């Protein structure tokens, strides 16, 4: 493993100060050798001296294209970590990214997604986590050296000589400030210790409260946060670029406390002796950790050992993928608490995809179909995206869905108090794809479910969407006490005004009300309701998930939808987890699943979905989604992935072509077993 031929050949992307430290670590590692530097300015003085023996390549692309480079260390400013890590994975290179892995957990998730697909290593370079002193500290905590841990106090702060607007630490465009530069250290430590107290690799806080001073460039110059963990542990963390702090780690327990000065550099950058002070009522004990190896050699070797072993992430106590994501989620909450969104994260600056290129049209992974009344073909899967609260987080999923061929976007007046519509409007304008999209709007939700509200809410929705029309419109609820003709008249007026340019109808409407509405429109020459958005899935909803909801999964509904050829944009099309491991006849901990889906008839359908999935090499949830797609009427499932992995997982259902016999068998109405059919 330590022979020259088996060593990991490292390239450095971005030759700055921290890159020099890593290069020294590689030089003192057992597993690696530095072979190349990718530099935007290869003629810059000092490169050859600072990175002896490394070839100086012209540009980052040249480094990724170099066949003699196995792994890339990314030490560019924070905003470009995601772009180059994804490009490196696509080029087949292993990646060690300087912290933070991405600006947000959403960016880190996209980086992990790219590495997972490429089969490459991706790690976040928190050098202290790989040093033996960290393992010793965890051992002391787990052994009860200070009793039960109750509180962690941790800081990493320093003072720059003065405000320097051109310096990366103060530059808003480079995501400067303390939280992203050094705040991740005390947060990662708090999560590590909270986990160690429970015998786990790390733990996640359930509450994060933050405060900070934002300086004249808009970045956090000093900041503090409180983290509360479900176990009761409280952590005080702080950081700064304009305020020197003591940088002492303190762990307080019921029988004493642990203190370590300058923990982040352990025994020293080039080796030395670290001291762990254990202070108890009866006296003080000092545990020394002697280590002659260079600090940054540990992360180089941990990455190298993982790569040589065919692993894609660090072994603990290194920062594995789940650990890095959890850490960034805390930093996201900390930033949200202080209102810190960088200018480079806003729509006007986020004109490219996360991998740094323009959005691509023409994807065919998600097929399209004609829907009566729509001016353009609609993708067979519609995207809902209620969970995103910033443009920079939501655009990653929107881009990926669109590039796969998706063009139907499900929004509603009430989603996210209007932010879902705002985000979609920003994205459609930013990407210039409004004319390729099918936008669903919904309004008139209970209790504001009356005819006059439709136009008023649609005006607000269109303003948020930065558009003059929606392509499909649904009343979000129905009020049977209001004559149906009044609702039809209100929606028909919006059609005539050009603000609805496709079918309209009801979400959570009954067959009787739809029949009545259609009959009224036919009598009066109004546009008749032409679409539904009711629950529809392989599992039949037994009782409404929320008040006013309607399911269309019964035999009577299926017959009606088929006879009418009524398009249904199906919500909760995969049974909200009923076809995953969260459900089971002996699992009754999830109140919603038990109340809404648990019946022997549904479990029979679930059993058959599992059987068919096993035969096809898929998951039951894929079969459940394929079932909705294969109905004998226009059926468009609404999916709500939160990550790129979840989106890719949903798309696996598109590989399954179910016949009418398959549908009948899954439903339980046929004895013909799909596994016994041929052809």
C-alpha positions as CSV (number, residue, x, y, z in Angstrom):
1,X,0.0,0.0,0.0
2,X,2.9,2.4,0.7
3,X,4.8,1.6,-2.5
4,X,5.1,4.5,-4.9
5,X,2.9,2.7,-7.5
6,X,0.0,2.4,-5.0
7,X,0.1,5.9,-3.6
8,X,-2.8,8.3,-4.3
9,X,-1.7,10.9,-6.8
10,X,-3.1,14.2,-5.5
11,X,-3.8,17.3,-7.4
12,X,-4.6,20.6,-5.7
13,X,-7.3,22.8,-7.2
14,X,-6.7,26.4,-6.0
15,X,-3.2,26.9,-4.6
16,X,-3.8,29.2,-1.6
17,X,-2.6,29.3,2.0
18,X,-4.5,26.3,3.2
19,X,-3.4,24.4,0.1
20,X,0.2,24.8,1.2
21,X,-0.7,23.2,4.6
22,X,-2.4,20.3,2.9
23,X,0.6,19.9,0.5
24,X,2.8,19.6,3.6
25,X,0.5,17.0,5.0
26,X,0.6,15.0,1.7
27,X,4.4,15.1,1.8
28,X,4.4,13.6,5.3
29,X,1.6,11.1,4.5
30,X,2.0,7.3,4.0
31,X,-0.6,7.0,1.2
32,X,-0.2,10.1,-1.0
33,X,2.0,12.1,-3.3
34,X,1.4,15.6,-4.7
35,X,1.7,15.5,-8.5
36,X,-0.1,18.6,-9.9
37,X,-1.5,22.0,-9.1
38,X,-4.4,23.5,-11.0
39,X,-4.0,27.3,-11.0
40,X,-6.0,30.1,-12.7
41,X,-2.7,32.0,-12.9
42,X,0.0,29.4,-13.4
43,X,2.6,32.1,-13.8
44,X,2.1,33.4,-10.3
45,X,5.3,33.7,-8.4
46,X,6.0,31.2,-5.6
47,X,4.0,28.3,-6.9
48,X,7.0,26.1,-7.7
49,X,8.6,26.9,-4.3
50,X,5.4,26.4,-2.3
51,X,4.5,23.1,-4.1
52,X,7.8,21.5,-4.8
53,X,7.7,18.6,-7.4
54,X,4.2,19.3,-8.6
55,X,3.4,20.1,-12.2
56,X,1.7,23.5,-12.5
57,X,-1.3,23.2,-14.8
58,X,-3.1,26.1,-16.5
59,X,-6.6,26.1,-15.1
60,X,-8.8,23.8,-13.0
61,X,-10.2,22.0,-16.1
62,X,-6.7,20.9,-17.0
63,X,-6.3,19.3,-13.5
64,X,-9.5,17.4,-13.9
65,X,-8.5,16.2,-17.4
66,X,-5.1,15.0,-16.2
67,X,-5.0,11.1,-16.3
68,X,-2.2,11.1,-13.8
69,X,-4.3,12.7,-11.0
70,X,-6.3,10.3,-8.9
71,X,-7.7,12.7,-6.3
72,X,-8.3,16.4,-6.0
73,X,-8.1,18.6,-3.0
74,X,-10.4,21.6,-3.5
75,X,-9.2,24.8,-1.6
76,X,-10.9,27.5,-3.7
77,X,-13.1,30.0,-1.9
78,X,-16.3,28.6,-0.5
79,X,-18.8,29.4,-3.3
80,X,-17.0,27.2,-5.9
81,X,-16.6,24.1,-3.8
82,X,-19.8,22.5,-5.0
83,X,-19.2,23.3,-8.7
84,X,-15.7,21.8,-8.8
85,X,-16.5,18.8,-6.6
86,X,-19.3,17.9,-8.9
87,X,-17.1,18.4,-12.0
88,X,-14.4,16.4,-10.4
89,X,-16.7,13.5,-9.6
90,X,-18.0,13.6,-13.2
91,X,-14.4,13.4,-14.4
92,X,-13.9,10.3,-12.2
93,X,-11.7,12.1,-9.6
94,X,-11.9,11.5,-5.9
95,X,-12.4,14.7,-3.9
96,X,-11.3,16.1,-0.5
97,X,-13.1,19.5,-0.2
98,X,-12.0,22.2,2.3
99,X,-14.7,23.0,4.7
100,X,-17.4,23.9,4.4
101,X,-18.2,21.2,1.9
102,X,-20.8,23.5,0.3
103,X,-22.4,26.8,1.2
104,X,-25.5,25.0,2.4
105,X,-26.5,21.4,3.2
106,X,-28.4,21.5,-0.1
107,X,-25.2,22.1,-2.0
108,X,-23.4,19.4,0.0
109,X,-26.2,17.0,-0.8
110,X,-25.7,17.7,-4.6
111,X,-22.0,17.0,-4.2
112,X,-22.6,13.8,-2.4
113,X,-25.2,12.8,-5.1
114,X,-22.6,13.3,-7.8
115,X,-19.9,11.3,-5.9
116,X,-22.4,8.5,-5.2
117,X,-23.3,8.3,-8.9
118,X,-19.7,8.4,-10.0
119,X,-18.5,5.9,-7.4
120,X,-15.8,8.3,-6.2
121,X,-14.7,9.4,-2.7
122,X,-15.9,12.7,-1.3
123,X,-14.7,14.0,2.1
124,X,-14.8,17.3,4.0
125,X,-11.5,18.4,5.4
126,X,-11.9,19.0,9.1
127,X,-8.3,18.1,9.9
128,X,-8.8,17.9,13.7
129,X,-11.3,15.1,13.4
130,X,-8.6,12.7,12.1
131,X,-6.0,13.5,14.7
132,X,-5.5,10.9,17.6
133,X,-6.2,13.6,20.1
134,X,-9.9,13.6,19.0
135,X,-10.2,9.8,19.4
136,X,-8.7,10.1,22.9
137,X,-11.2,12.9,23.8
138,X,-14.1,10.8,22.7
139,X,-12.8,7.8,24.7
140,X,-12.6,10.0,27.9
141,X,-16.2,11.2,27.4
142,X,-17.5,7.7,26.7
143,X,-15.7,6.3,29.8
144,X,-17.5,8.8,32.1
145,X,-14.3,10.6,33.0
146,X,-16.4,13.7,33.9
147,X,-19.7,11.9,34.6
148,X,-22.7,12.8,32.4
149,X,-22.0,15.5,29.9
150,X,-24.4,18.5,30.3
151,X,-22.8,21.3,28.4
152,X,-20.2,22.1,25.7
153,X,-18.5,25.4,25.2
154,X,-16.5,25.8,22.1
155,X,-15.1,28.7,20.1
156,X,-12.9,29.4,17.1
157,X,-12.3,33.1,16.5
158,X,-9.4,35.4,15.5
159,X,-9.0,39.1,14.7
160,X,-7.9,40.2,11.2
161,X,-5.7,43.3,11.3
162,X,-8.4,45.5,9.9
163,X,-11.5,45.5,7.7
164,X,-10.2,44.4,4.3
165,X,-13.0,44.4,1.8
166,X,-10.9,42.7,-0.9
167,X,-10.0,39.8,1.5
168,X,-12.0,36.6,1.1
169,X,-12.9,36.6,4.8
170,X,-14.8,40.0,4.3
171,X,-15.9,39.5,0.7
172,X,-19.6,38.9,0.5
173,X,-19.2,37.5,-3.0
174,X,-16.8,34.9,-1.6
175,X,-19.2,33.9,1.3
176,X,-16.9,35.5,3.9
177,X,-17.5,35.7,7.6
178,X,-16.9,33.5,10.6
179,X,-19.7,31.0,10.4
180,X,-18.7,29.3,7.2
181,X,-15.0,29.8,7.6
182,X,-14.5,28.6,11.2
183,X,-18.0,28.2,12.8
184,X,-18.2,24.7,11.5
185,X,-15.4,23.6,13.9
186,X,-17.2,24.3,17.2
187,X,-20.5,23.0,15.7
188,X,-18.9,19.8,14.6
189,X,-17.2,19.4,18.0
190,X,-20.5,19.9,19.9
191,X,-22.2,17.3,17.7
192,X,-19.3,14.9,18.2
193,X,-19.4,15.2,22.0
194,X,-23.2,15.1,22.2
195,X,-22.9,11.9,20.2
196,X,-20.1,10.5,22.2
197,X,-22.1,10.9,25.4
198,X,-24.7,8.6,23.9
199,X,-22.3,6.2,22.4
200,X,-23.0,7.4,18.9
201,X,-20.7,8.8,16.2
202,X,-22.5,12.2,16.5
203,X,-25.8,13.7,17.5
204,X,-28.0,16.4,15.9
205,X,-29.5,19.3,17.9
206,X,-33.2,19.8,17.9
207,X,-32.9,23.6,18.5
208,X,-30.5,26.2,17.1
209,X,-30.6,29.8,18.2
210,X,-28.1,32.2,16.7
211,X,-26.9,35.8,16.8
212,X,-24.2,37.7,15.1
213,X,-22.8,41.1,14.1
214,X,-23.0,41.7,10.4
215,X,-20.3,44.1,9.3
216,X,-20.2,46.7,6.5
217,X,-19.8,44.1,3.8
218,X,-22.7,42.1,5.1
219,X,-20.8,39.1,6.5
220,X,-20.8,37.9,10.1
221,X,-17.7,39.3,11.8
222,X,-18.5,37.6,15.1
223,X,-21.3,35.3,15.9
224,X,-22.6,32.9,18.6
225,X,-25.2,30.2,18.7
226,X,-26.9,27.9,21.3
227,X,-27.5,24.3,20.3
228,X,-29.9,22.1,22.3
229,X,-29.7,18.4,21.9
230,X,-32.6,15.9,22.6
231,X,-30.5,14.4,25.4
232,X,-30.5,17.7,27.3
233,X,-26.9,18.7,26.4
234,X,-26.6,22.4,25.6
235,X,-23.7,23.7,23.5
236,X,-22.5,27.3,23.3
237,X,-20.5,27.9,20.1
238,X,-19.0,31.1,18.8
239,X,-16.7,32.2,16.0
240,X,-15.3,35.4,14.5
241,X,-12.9,36.9,12.0
242,X,-12.8,40.3,13.7
243,X,-12.7,39.1,17.3
244,X,-10.0,37.0,18.9
245,X,-11.5,34.4,21.2
246,X,-9.9,32.0,23.7
247,X,-10.5,29.0,21.5
248,X,-10.6,26.7,24.5
249,X,-12.8,23.6,24.3
250,X,-14.8,23.1,27.5
251,X,-16.9,20.0,28.2
252,X,-18.9,20.2,31.5
253,X,-20.1,17.1,33.2
254,X,-21.7,16.1,36.4
255,X,-18.3,15.0,37.9
256,X,-16.0,17.6,36.4
257,X,-15.0,19.2,33.2
258,X,-12.5,18.8,30.3
259,X,-10.5,21.7,28.9
260,X,-8.3,21.8,25.9
261,X,-6.6,24.9,24.5
262,X,-6.3,25.4,20.8
263,X,-8.0,22.1,20.1
264,X,-8.4,22.6,16.4
265,X,-4.6,22.3,15.8
266,X,-4.3,19.3,18.2
267,X,-0.7,18.6,19.0
268,X,0.5,21.2,16.5
269,X,0.6,21.6,12.7
270,X,3.9,19.8,12.5
271,X,3.5,17.5,15.5
272,X,4.0,17.8,19.2
273,X,2.2,17.1,22.5
274,X,-1.4,18.0,23.1
275,X,-2.8,18.3,26.6
276,X,-6.3,17.3,27.8
277,X,-7.0,18.8,31.2
278,X,-9.5,16.9,33.3
279,X,-10.6,19.1,36.2
280,X,-12.5,17.5,39.1
281,X,-13.4,18.7,42.6
282,X,-10.5,16.7,44.0
283,X,-7.8,18.0,41.6
284,X,-6.6,18.2,38.1
285,X,-5.4,15.4,35.7
286,X,-3.5,16.0,32.5
287,X,-3.7,13.5,29.7
288,X,-1.0,14.0,27.1
289,X,-1.3,13.0,23.5
290,X,2.1,12.9,21.8
291,X,2.1,12.8,18.1
292,X,5.1,13.6,15.8
293,X,3.2,13.4,12.5
294,X,2.0,16.5,10.8
295,X,-1.6,17.5,11.4
296,X,-2.7,17.6,7.8
297,X,-1.1,14.3,7.1
298,X,-3.9,12.6,9.0
299,X,-6.6,13.8,6.7
300,X,-4.5,13.0,3.7
301,X,-4.0,9.4,4.9
302,X,-7.6,8.9,6.0
303,X,-8.8,10.0,2.6
304,X,-6.1,7.9,0.9
305,X,-6.9,4.8,2.9
306,X,-10.6,5.1,2.1
307,X,-9.9,5.5,-1.6
308,X,-7.5,2.5,-1.7
309,X,-10.2,0.5,0.1
310,X,-12.8,1.5,-2.4
311,X,-14.8,3.5,0.2
312,X,-16.6,6.7,-0.8
313,X,-16.5,8.6,2.5
314,X,-14.4,9.0,5.6
315,X,-14.4,6.4,8.3
316,X,-15.3,7.8,11.8
317,X,-14.1,10.0,13.5
318,X,-13.6,11.6,10.1
319,X,-16.6,13.5,8.7
320,X,-18.7,11.0,6.8
321,X,-21.5,12.2,4.5
322,X,-24.3,12.2,7.1
323,X,-22.0,14.0,9.5
324,X,-21.2,16.7,7.0
325,X,-24.8,17.2,6.0
326,X,-25.8,17.5,9.7
327,X,-23.1,20.0,10.4
328,X,-24.2,22.2,7.4
329,X,-27.8,22.0,8.5
330,X,-26.9,23.6,11.8
331,X,-24.9,26.3,9.9
332,X,-27.9,26.9,7.7
333,X,-30.1,27.4,10.7
334,X,-27.5,29.7,12.3
335,X,-27.3,31.8,9.2
336,X,-31.1,31.9,8.8
337,X,-31.4,33.1,12.4
338,X,-29.2,36.1,11.7
339,X,-30.6,36.8,8.2
340,X,-27.3,36.1,6.4
341,X,-27.9,35.3,2.7
342,X,-25.0,36.2,0.5
343,X,-25.6,38.2,-2.7
344,X,-24.2,35.3,-4.7
345,X,-27.0,33.1,-3.4
346,X,-29.8,35.3,-4.8
347,X,-31.7,34.6,-8.0
348,X,-30.0,37.4,-10.1
349,X,-26.6,35.8,-9.4
350,X,-27.6,32.1,-9.6
351,X,-27.9,31.9,-13.4
352,X,-26.2,28.6,-13.7
353,X,-26.8,25.1,-12.3
354,X,-25.0,23.9,-9.3
355,X,-22.3,22.4,-11.5
356,X,-21.6,25.8,-13.1
357,X,-23.3,25.4,-16.5
358,X,-26.4,26.7,-18.2
359,X,-29.7,24.8,-17.7
360,X,-30.3,22.2,-20.5
361,X,-33.6,21.6,-22.2
362,X,-34.8,18.6,-24.1
363,X,-34.4,15.9,-21.4
364,X,-36.3,12.7,-22.1
365,X,-35.9,10.6,-18.8
366,X,-39.4,11.8,-17.8
367,X,-41.7,11.3,-20.8
368,X,-44.4,13.8,-21.8
369,X,-48.0,13.3,-22.7
370,X,-50.9,15.3,-24.1
371,X,-53.4,16.6,-21.5
372,X,-56.7,17.9,-23.0
373,X,-56.8,21.7,-22.8
374,X,-53.0,22.2,-22.3
375,X,-51.1,24.0,-25.0
376,X,-48.0,21.9,-24.7
377,X,-47.2,18.3,-23.7
378,X,-46.9,17.8,-19.9
379,X,-44.4,15.5,-18.2
380,X,-45.9,12.4,-16.7
381,X,-44.6,13.4,-13.2
382,X,-45.4,16.7,-11.6
383,X,-43.1,18.3,-9.1
384,X,-44.1,19.7,-5.7
385,X,-41.5,21.5,-3.7
386,X,-42.9,23.0,-0.5
387,X,-39.8,22.4,1.6
388,X,-37.4,25.0,0.2
389,X,-37.1,28.5,1.6
390,X,-34.3,30.0,-0.5
391,X,-33.6,30.2,-4.2
392,X,-30.2,28.7,-3.9
393,X,-31.6,25.6,-2.1
394,X,-34.7,25.1,-4.4
395,X,-33.0,25.7,-7.7
396,X,-30.9,22.5,-7.4
397,X,-33.9,20.2,-7.4
398,X,-35.8,22.4,-10.0
399,X,-32.9,22.3,-12.4
400,X,-32.5,18.5,-12.0
401,X,-36.2,17.8,-12.5
402,X,-36.3,20.0,-15.6
403,X,-33.2,18.6,-17.1
404,X,-34.7,15.1,-16.7
405,X,-37.6,16.2,-18.8
406,X,-40.0,17.4,-16.1
407,X,-42.1,20.5,-16.8
408,X,-45.2,20.4,-14.6
409,X,-44.8,22.4,-11.4
410,X,-47.4,22.1,-8.6
411,X,-47.9,25.3,-6.5
412,X,-50.6,26.7,-4.3
413,X,-51.5,30.0,-2.8
414,X,-51.0,28.7,0.8
415,X,-47.8,26.7,0.3
416,X,-45.0,28.1,2.4
417,X,-47.1,31.3,3.0
418,X,-46.6,32.0,-0.7
419,X,-42.9,31.3,-0.9
420,X,-43.3,28.2,-3.2
421,X,-44.9,30.4,-5.8
422,X,-42.2,33.1,-5.3
423,X,-39.4,30.6,-5.7
424,X,-40.9,29.1,-8.8
425,X,-41.5,32.5,-10.3
426,X,-37.8,33.5,-9.7
427,X,-36.6,30.2,-11.2
428,X,-38.8,30.4,-14.3
429,X,-37.6,34.0,-15.0
430,X,-34.0,33.3,-14.1
431,X,-33.8,30.2,-16.3
432,X,-36.0,31.6,-19.1
433,X,-38.2,28.5,-19.4
434,X,-41.7,29.8,-18.6
435,X,-43.0,29.0,-22.1
436,X,-41.8,25.4,-21.7
437,X,-43.4,25.0,-18.2
438,X,-46.9,23.8,-17.1
439,X,-47.7,25.8,-14.0
440,X,-50.4,24.5,-11.6
441,X,-52.0,27.1,-9.4
442,X,-54.4,26.4,-6.5
443,X,-56.5,28.8,-4.4
444,X,-59.7,29.1,-2.3
445,X,-58.5,26.8,0.5
446,X,-60.7,26.4,3.6
447,X,-61.7,28.7,5.3
448,X,-61.4,31.1,2.4
449,X,-63.3,28.9,0.1
450,X,-65.8,31.1,-1.7
451,X,-66.1,32.4,-5.3
452,X,-64.9,36.0,-4.8
453,X,-61.6,34.9,-3.3
454,X,-60.5,33.0,-6.5
455,X,-59.7,36.1,-8.5
456,X,-58.2,38.0,-5.6
457,X,-55.8,35.1,-4.6
458,X,-54.9,34.4,-8.3
459,X,-53.8,38.0,-8.6
460,X,-51.4,37.6,-5.7
461,X,-50.3,34.2,-7.0
462,X,-49.5,35.6,-10.5
463,X,-47.6,38.5,-8.9
464,X,-45.5,36.0,-7.0
465,X,-45.0,33.9,-10.1
466,X,-44.0,36.9,-12.1
467,X,-46.5,35.7,-14.7
468,X,-49.7,36.7,-16.4
469,X,-51.3,33.2,-16.3
470,X,-51.3,29.7,-14.9
471,X,-51.7,26.7,-17.1
472,X,-53.9,24.6,-14.8
473,X,-56.0,25.9,-11.9
474,X,-57.6,24.0,-9.0
475,X,-59.8,25.2,-6.3
476,X,-57.9,23.8,-3.3
477,X,-61.0,22.8,-1.4
478,X,-64.8,22.7,-2.0
479,X,-67.7,24.3,0.0
480,X,-70.8,22.2,-0.7
481,X,-72.9,25.0,0.9
482,X,-72.0,27.3,-2.0
483,X,-73.9,26.6,-5.3
484,X,-71.4,25.0,-7.7
485,X,-72.4,27.4,-10.5
486,X,-70.9,30.3,-8.6
487,X,-67.5,28.5,-8.5
488,X,-67.6,27.6,-12.2
489,X,-68.6,31.2,-13.1
490,X,-65.6,32.5,-11.0
491,X,-63.1,30.2,-12.7
492,X,-64.6,30.8,-16.2
493,X,-64.1,34.5,-15.7
494,X,-60.4,33.9,-15.2
495,X,-60.3,31.8,-18.4
496,X,-61.9,34.6,-20.3
497,X,-59.5,37.1,-18.8
498,X,-56.6,34.9,-20.0
499,X,-55.3,34.2,-16.5
500,X,-56.1,30.5,-16.7
501,X,-55.0,29.1,-20.1
502,X,-55.8,25.5,-19.6
503,X,-58.1,23.2,-17.7
504,X,-59.5,24.1,-14.3
505,X,-61.3,22.0,-11.7
506,X,-61.2,21.0,-8.1
507,X,-58.7,19.6,-5.7
508,X,-60.6,17.5,-3.1
509,X,-63.9,17.6,-5.0
510,X,-66.4,14.8,-5.0
511,X,-67.8,13.1,-8.1
512,X,-71.2,14.5,-7.5
513,X,-69.9,18.1,-7.4
514,X,-67.8,17.6,-10.5
515,X,-70.8,16.1,-12.3
516,X,-73.0,19.0,-11.3
517,X,-70.3,21.6,-12.3
518,X,-69.8,20.0,-15.7
519,X,-73.5,19.8,-16.3
520,X,-73.9,23.5,-15.4
521,X,-71.1,24.6,-17.7
522,X,-72.5,22.6,-20.6
523,X,-75.9,24.2,-20.1
524,X,-74.6,27.7,-20.0
525,X,-71.7,27.6,-22.5
526,X,-69.0,28.1,-19.8
527,X,-65.7,26.3,-19.8
528,X,-66.4,23.1,-18.0
529,X,-64.1,21.7,-15.3
530,X,-61.5,19.5,-17.0
531,X,-59.2,18.2,-14.4
532,X,-59.0,17.0,-10.8
533,X,-56.3,16.9,-8.1
534,X,-57.5,14.3,-5.7
535,X,-55.6,11.7,-3.7
536,X,-55.0,8.6,-5.8
537,X,-52.7,5.7,-5.0
538,X,-52.4,1.9,-4.9
539,X,-53.4,2.2,-1.2
540,X,-56.8,3.6,-0.6
541,X,-57.1,6.4,1.9
542,X,-59.4,5.2,4.6
543,X,-60.1,8.6,6.3
544,X,-59.0,12.1,5.3
545,X,-55.4,12.9,6.1
546,X,-56.5,16.5,6.6
547,X,-60.1,17.9,6.9
548,X,-61.8,18.3,3.5
549,X,-59.6,15.9,1.6
550,X,-61.0,13.5,-0.9
551,X,-59.5,10.2,-2.2
552,X,-60.2,8.9,-5.7
553,X,-58.8,5.4,-5.2
554,X,-62.1,3.5,-4.8
555,X,-63.5,1.3,-7.6
556,X,-66.3,3.7,-8.1
557,X,-63.9,6.6,-8.6
558,X,-61.7,4.6,-11.0
559,X,-64.8,3.8,-13.1
560,X,-65.8,7.5,-13.1
561,X,-62.3,8.8,-14.0
562,X,-62.0,6.2,-16.8
563,X,-65.5,6.9,-18.2
564,X,-64.9,10.7,-18.1
565,X,-61.2,10.4,-19.1
566,X,-60.7,13.0,-16.5
567,X,-57.1,14.0,-15.8
568,X,-56.2,13.6,-12.2
569,X,-53.1,15.2,-10.7
570,X,-52.7,12.8,-7.8
571,X,-51.3,13.9,-4.5
572,X,-49.9,11.4,-1.9
573,X,-49.6,9.1,-4.9
574,X,-47.1,6.8,-3.0
575,X,-49.2,6.5,0.1
576,X,-47.0,8.8,2.3
577,X,-44.6,6.1,3.3
578,X,-47.1,3.1,3.4
579,X,-45.0,1.3,0.8
580,X,-41.7,1.8,2.6
581,X,-40.2,0.2,5.7
582,X,-42.0,2.8,7.9
583,X,-45.2,0.7,7.6
584,X,-46.0,-2.9,8.5
585,X,-48.7,-4.9,10.2
586,X,-46.7,-4.9,13.4
587,X,-45.5,-1.3,13.2
588,X,-48.0,1.1,14.8
589,X,-45.8,4.0,15.9
590,X,-46.8,6.3,13.1
591,X,-50.2,7.7,13.9
592,X,-50.9,9.0,10.4
593,X,-50.0,5.8,8.6
594,X,-52.1,3.7,11.0
595,X,-55.1,6.0,10.9
596,X,-55.1,6.7,7.2
597,X,-53.8,3.6,5.4
598,X,-53.9,0.5,7.7
599,X,-56.5,-2.0,6.5
600,X,-56.1,-5.6,5.5
601,X,-57.1,-4.7,1.9
602,X,-54.3,-2.1,1.7
603,X,-51.8,-4.5,3.3
604,X,-52.7,-7.1,0.6
605,X,-51.9,-4.5,-2.0
606,X,-48.7,-3.7,-0.2
607,X,-47.8,-7.4,-0.1
608,X,-48.3,-7.7,-3.9
609,X,-46.3,-4.5,-4.5
610,X,-43.4,-6.0,-2.5
611,X,-43.6,-9.3,-4.4
612,X,-43.6,-7.6,-7.8
613,X,-40.9,-5.2,-6.8
614,X,-38.7,-8.1,-5.7
615,X,-39.2,-9.8,-9.1
616,X,-38.4,-6.6,-11.0
617,X,-35.4,-5.6,-8.8
618,X,-37.2,-2.4,-7.7
619,X,-38.7,-1.1,-4.5
620,X,-42.4,-1.4,-3.6
621,X,-42.6,2.4,-3.7
622,X,-41.6,2.3,-7.4
623,X,-44.3,-0.2,-8.1
624,X,-46.8,2.0,-6.3
625,X,-45.8,5.0,-8.4
626,X,-45.9,3.0,-11.6
627,X,-49.4,1.9,-10.7
628,X,-50.6,5.5,-10.7
629,X,-48.9,6.2,-14.0
630,X,-50.5,3.1,-15.7
631,X,-54.1,4.0,-15.1
632,X,-56.6,3.9,-18.1
633,X,-57.2,7.7,-17.7
634,X,-54.8,10.6,-17.7
635,X,-53.1,10.2,-14.3
636,X,-50.2,12.6,-13.3
637,X,-48.7,11.8,-9.9
638,X,-47.4,14.7,-7.9
639,X,-44.0,13.9,-6.4
640,X,-42.2,15.8,-3.6
641,X,-38.6,14.8,-3.4
642,X,-36.4,16.8,-1.1
643,X,-33.0,15.7,-2.5
644,X,-31.5,14.6,-5.8
645,X,-31.3,11.1,-4.5
646,X,-35.0,11.1,-3.8
647,X,-35.7,12.5,-7.2
648,X,-33.6,9.8,-8.9
649,X,-35.3,7.2,-6.8
650,X,-38.8,8.3,-7.9
651,X,-37.6,8.2,-11.6
652,X,-36.9,4.5,-11.2
653,X,-40.7,3.9,-11.4
654,X,-40.5,5.0,-15.1
655,X,-38.7,1.8,-15.9
656,X,-41.8,-0.3,-14.9
657,X,-44.5,-0.8,-17.6
658,X,-47.5,-2.3,-15.9
659,X,-50.2,-4.0,-18.0
660,X,-54.0,-4.0,-17.2
661,X,-53.5,-7.5,-15.8
662,X,-50.7,-6.2,-13.5
663,X,-53.0,-3.3,-12.4
664,X,-55.9,-5.7,-11.7
665,X,-53.6,-8.1,-9.8
666,X,-52.0,-5.3,-7.6
667,X,-55.5,-4.1,-6.8
668,X,-56.6,-7.6,-5.8
669,X,-59.2,-8.0,-8.4
670,X,-57.5,-10.7,-10.5
671,X,-56.1,-14.1,-9.9
672,X,-53.6,-13.8,-12.7
673,X,-50.1,-13.6,-11.1
674,X,-47.7,-11.3,-13.1
675,X,-44.8,-13.6,-12.3
676,X,-46.6,-16.4,-14.2
677,X,-47.3,-14.5,-17.3
678,X,-45.0,-14.6,-20.3
679,X,-44.3,-12.1,-23.0
